[in-house]
Amino acid sequence: MEPLLGRFLCNEAEYLRILSEVTGSPLEEDDELLMASMRGTHPFFNEALIKNSSSPPSRSLLWTLECFYQRHEQPYMVHACCAADPERFREIMADNGYALEAINTAMAVDASSLNPVSRPSGVRVRPVATSEDLIDFCRTACRGNELSPSLEEELVYLMSDIDPRAAPGLTPFIAERGDEPVATSVLLESTDCGVYFVSTVPEERGRGIGAWIAYETVRRGLSSGCRSALVEASPAGIPMYHRLGFSDLAFVDEYVKL
């Protein structure tokens, strides 16, 4: 597993400069792929892109995970770059003032390789259907990821006016024991499906709930016609995804600006 997926947050000028260094050629503002990325029309993730990255990086190996969004009244983008030489990419990011915050692993599975998981006793999973459900989802995901109370309140505030049914192809899920939310996941469906925000609250860990909600989310995506399911696993989550049948694809670097 040699390819690297590097993700970083930057403004447009820095985006152009870093990608020019990675590709070895200047990226102009009218670059067709760049403009497609900014409009959000480029794929959010593509297994074939990573598998075909053994050749030197080119413009065809660059894409944007998220389009422009406003943060503190400034336009930023979350970008990814697929590189065949991880060390060289890390040098470029360091030279541009970014620190490597985490190294995760991109993984994939298809329907023929997915291993079933039994439902834990007394637990059910359901899609988020209302704004109130979405608030419960946010609070449960924050607890499961052990985020700070201030960040939890900020996330709840941002989500308070969102209709979860207004985003086709994007489905958050909550697992509940009785009426109490205990785990979360998100399914993003495209040609391939992405699985995100898999988390379990601390007091329910070690009971197979995380593996089961991950399996249920993947199963629903594959049964709806997606070719494969993709996840980004932390070092702690990699063994669980291996048990589900996932294979490693690439390293995923998370960068923060110093």
Buried (B, 14 or more C-beta within 10 A) or exposed (E): EEBBBBBBBBEBEBBBBBBEBBBEEEBEEEBEBBEBBBEEEBBBBBBEBBEBBEEEBBBEBBBBBBBBEEEEEEEBBBBBBBBBBBEBBBEBBEEBEBEEEEBBBBBBBBBEEBEEBEBBEEBEBEBBBEBEBBBBBBBBBBBBBEBEEEEBEBBBEEBEEEEBBEEEEBBBBBBBBEEEBBBBBBBBBBEBBBBBBBBBBEEBBEBBBBBBBBBBBBBBBBEEEBBBBBBBBEEEBBEBBBEBBBEBBBBBBBBEEE
